[in-house]
Amino acid sequence: MSIRLRAIRPDDRDRLAALVGRLSPQSIHFRFFGAKKRLTDAELRYFTEVDGVERAALVATLLHDDEERIIGVARYVVTRDARHRAEVAFTVEDAWQGRGVGTLLLEHLAIVARGNGITEFEADVLGENNQMLQVFGQSGFRIERALEGGIFHVRFPTAETEDVRTAYLRRDRVAAAESVRPILAPRSVVLVGPSRQPATIGAALLTNLLGAGFTGRLHLVHPSAEEMAGVHVHERVTGIGEPIDLAVVAVPAKDVLAVAEDCAHAGVRSLVVVSAGFAEVSAEGRALQDRLVDLVRRTGMRLVGPNCLGVLNTDPAVRLNATFAPTWPPPGNVAMLSQSGALGLAILDHVRDLDIGISSFVSVGNKADVSGNDLIAYWADDPRTRVILLYLESFGNPRRFARLAPEVARRKAIIAVKAGRSKAGTRAAQSHSASLAAPDVAVDALFEQAGVIRTDTLEGLFDIATLLSSQPVPAGGRVAVVTNAGGPGILFADASEALGLELPALGPETLATLRSFLPSAASLANPIDMIASASPEQYAQAIEAVGRDPGIDAVVAIYVPPMVTEPETIAGAIARGAGSMPAAKPFLAVFLTARGAPGVLGDGPRGSLPSYAFPENAARALAAAARYGTWLRRERGTVLGLEPFAREAIRAVVDRALAHGERVPWLAAADVATILRAAGIEQAEAITVVPDDASEVAQRMGFPLVAKAVSPGLVHKTEVGGVVVGIDTVAETAEAVERLRANLAAAGIPLEGVLLQRLVPRGVEALVGVTSDPVFGPLLVCGLGGTLVELLHDVAHHLVPVTDRDAEEMLARLRTGALLDGYRGAPAGDRRALVDVIRRVSALVEVVPELVELDLNPVRVLEPGRGAVVVDARMRLAR
């Protein structure tokens, strides 16, 4: 059952008093260090009337008999001797102790505290209060304990360390998985809205639930029927009188809320609402859906849908088919989520034709509650699931996905089709960083860093799933091809080269083995063309030989049916050959026949083998698997964090800038310089002056200098002649000011000031910036080549945070990355310094979540060992 967390309110006095009244004497003793029958009125006011800063409290609540009940409360109070330290205390109802409520409250209370500048928690815990000590111990925080007089004094920092994040992710994943277990592995199901009328959803659901052989208890609810298909029918869910894990609802949209309320009163744990007519159709439907979501969350139920196809689980111990699809897929190890119900129908039909075995399938429809994140969490520990397939049209919580998916992807492949690569919905961008972020670039960045294999088509989705559901992940991209026809082998080689695979020369021992049984006319270059007369035994021997070559990571066998051999015989030989290969190397087959691969291909020692209709399909699937293998082997790297003093200095500037409004168009140059300096990012020395003082200030600064125009709203200075370089004298400074004034006047812009900046030595020009995606949050962008960055659109993106390894890979992905190595005799750039700038920008984003756009352009990357210097910087904020 799910619970709700929120801040405590003054109207919680009666609820809090009721909580204390339900506590056992032992819980009272642990919380108040003595006996207590009730809270006084003064105590109730003190506990419920908080300022949210120096005194804050969170409550965990459930809806009980239509009334909100508090089952847990956590609070902190800032200590008198130190503003950064607070005393923390918890109270959890006895029935909910040991179920993670206290830990959940602690996690969120620490987040509140960090936001209010509280860096340390402390608490006094009775020595026999093992459960509270366990809450602290399992939190991931670095706990210090001192025992005196039978009381433990506990102290720990509130900072979110890697241990805290790891502990949180583990608890979050387990909690999410357990919350959807009643949906995919229910012990009892009620179908609300069954029908005898043919060709209706209610009839299809009833037929499927009965036909699949659901192993649990099945109940039916209908307002007028007494029996259907031999099953007794109840008038209401509350009339069943038994615990219900899952209610499948197929009634008109206008009646769904009443059914859900009935389910809540009956203690139903989860709903699958297949009914349409909600947010997908109208504003009224959206309002109805919002009321439904509010109900299920207040009552602790989980909801799939509405407007969905349903759910199914092929596990022989469950055999649940709560869909209205006409097809029951073969059981297997592939789990799938589809956001489209109509597409789900086609998918279930298609996987049967492809013989892809399904462990479970969920159509999430409008995704009002249960999301892909919840299901990934469930499938992560599902022993019957090896591969997870996602068809997505939108993201509900991409940041949670970014935390969850990498942990799951290290154990199980996640393959996704994300619809919507179009430019619709892109916003007008002012900075270079924002203009370089295409509509779909955040999705690509998210999937790439999370280890999710992205494909543009459903065909590609199933091609990759066919491979990874039966074969190991390749250790590299070196492929050997065995074929009886040169043309298909060449097509595979061409596709492989374009996709980053390699067809290397075979080792001497492998070549000698091949020569021992292949005819002299055969070509032993990779691809190995055994010619059309290749026998079944030659196929088996060749596959075994190349599969054992230490320089080969994967083997592909291509077969074109000639007149002299039968496909069934060849397929059996291929299966034997694949079975003789090392188990760690994947094998793929390509059968260029209208009927596809014969069934005997799955009869060998390896069992089912992936087979493709065309060489290019096999190449794309293998290339995707190889990239996934590279991601699995990569080092995670480390995230840079700024020191407390730097964080405080940055926040002081940001808070002052936002003090008088929700948005700040662009920060003043001096404020940007202060922030960059605190973040450890070097910027060229600069002073902003009124135009008439430029010459005097320039003489004090020394030469050479650059003069830049300063005016509100002026972003791209070079486009209006707002930059003058190469100023070497006082006289040239005065001339530069007049030139700036004239150029801006021609553009209709007043010159309000002049920024005089120290001239930075020439180097490799880079761009490092941040743009904020409305769904995905801050997106870091980098590129090389100065003004050519936008022309070539040669940029790399990454969601924050960015590790050192991530930053290095971003630079490696750039086509212009060779500039850092000294292209065609030009001086090389300080790659390590640019990596450091990227990491520090990432750390800056963590400190300033209000950052909307940041442009460091250009960044002059000097020669190795000399660092990188920001020449121009702009920053925009919003609350």
Helices and strands as residue ranges (DSSP letters): E 4-7, G 10-12, H 13-22, H 25-32, H 41-48, E 55-64, E 67-78, E 85-92, G 94-96, H 101-115, E 120-126, H 130-137, E 144-148, E 151-157, H 162-184, E 188-192, H 201-211, E 217-221, E 227-228, E 231-234, G 237-239, E 246-249, H 253-266, E 270-273, H 283-299, E 302-304, E 310-313, E 320-323, E 331-338, H 341-354, E 358-363, H 372-380, E 387-392, H 398-409, E 413-418, H 432-435, H 441-450, E 453-454, H 458-468, E 479-483, H 486-499, H 508-515, E 528-529, H 536-547, E 554-559, H 567-579, E 587-591, G 599-602, E 611-612, H 615-633, H 644-657, E 663-664, H 669-678, E 686-689, G 691-693, H 694-701, E 705-710, G 717-720, E 723-727, H 730-746, E 753-758, E 764-773, E 777-784, H 788-792, E 795-799, H 804-813, G 815-821, G 823-825, H 831-847, E 851-861, E 868-870, E 873-878
